[in-house]
Amino acid sequence: MAPAIGVVHADPGARWTLQTLSGKAGMSRSSFAQKFLATVGFSPIDYLTRWRMLLACDRLAENIESITAIALSFGYESESALSTALKRVMGFTPRRSA
């Protein structure tokens, strides 16, 4: 699990797939997915999404970058896509007061 988690932490904005992450762990997709879930408590893709959301929240709190810039840095194609993911995973949207 460590190699897969390591690359996710090193480059959370990359287009990670179950196939690429299982390759980093040197396992088949199905074995990796099962072991990851049993070990971490989330599927690999859910873990990746949650990690991105935590990092995005930190950067949103800094209030330095635009929401669009943050979205693009984590692999989302738009502010709207990040907003939807934040709402689904964290329960809120990244609205800021002007």
Secondary structure, DSSP 8 states (H G I E B T S, - for coil): -HHHHHHHHH-TTS---HHHHHHHHTS-HHHHHHHHHHHHSS-HHHHHHHHHHHHHHHHHHHT-S-HHHHHHHTT-SSHHHHHHHHHHHHSS------
